């Protein structure tokens, strides 16, 4: 007897699996996006400041790709390798961004905000935008949480950043891009204006939320330094080349309809001494071209909201 899929999987349907945003293919029919001064492309650089806990809380979920030693003992090697970003790597990354006139968007989690007050003050004194990044790398948002647990998680992150920086974040990047099906609605409810978790476009787009006004600022996931340099084990020369190649295509396409390039960086990776010159080279290739607008996440979303694409 054939399987009645409609009754086995009640939510099965044609098209997308959700109603969090509409399907709007980026072809000749999409409305035209214009950036400031007719720039072809907006470029945003996110710097991740996140803490890996020595011992993962029993009720927390950590991505399987973040393997660590089992048992109650702290994984010192993995922990201290990541702390290199807080102690050394971030300053190299910020120096390179400053050299090219790029203001970073800093994704900061609760434990960083609470445990590294000098670093928080440093970012604030520079005028860096700081966005929510959950509680810690060891505690991802997943559908295992109840709605109230997830709501409390988001509020804990935002409250800690407000206390540490004096401002409530406008943006959000979940640890390891983690979300549940409820996350966009809860982010909108909490007053967040944009999320970087959705990696499915070369332009911003609005999401459907019962409350608030939430937009997606899509990260270019293949150019994420962890994805490229760790997960896919690309060499630094290859990494620089794919950043430049990606930029070239987006820049050319942006002559007709504005494009977006969001680089997601982790100082414990890209801030290593043997990699930082590669980042410098890639950003030099990008930042000094005509028709390039380098901006923070909030600047990009604020422009997009006030200058929506025109059909």
Number of C-alpha atoms within 10 A of each C-alpha: 3 4 7 8 11 10 9 9 9 8 11 12 11 6 7 11 9 10 10 15 14 12 9 11 9 12 8 9 9 13 14 15 21 23 24 15 9 15 19 25 30 27 21 25 22 24 21 25 28 26 24 21 17 16 16 18 11 6 8 14 16 20 13 7 8 11 10 16 12 9 9 9 9 15 17 13 11 16 16 16 13 20 18 16 24 22 14 15 21 24 14 19 25 19 14 20 19 12 13 16 14 20 20 25 23 24 26 28 28 23 20 22 24 13 11 14 12 10 16 20 14 11 17 16 10 11 12 16 21 31 29 29 29 29 26 23 23 21 22 23 23 17 14 12 16 12 15 10 12 21 18 13 18 23 18 17 24 28 18 22 26 16 12 19 18 11 16 19 24 20 28 27 25 24 25 18 16 18 18 16 12 16 21 25 20 23 24 21 17 16 17 24 23 29 27 23 20 18 15 14 18 19 20 23 22 18 19 17 20 12 14 17 18 25 25 24 31 22 28 20 17 18 20 21 22 18 15 18 19 12 11 11 12 14 13 19 12 13 22 22 15 16 21 18 12 15 20 14 11 20 24 14 14 23 15 13 24 23 26 27 24 25 19 23 24 22 26 22 21 25 24 17 12 10 17 20 18 18 20 18 15 19 21 16 16 20 18 13 10 10 18 22 23 25 19 23 29 20 13 20 23 14 13 19 14 8 13 15 16 9 8
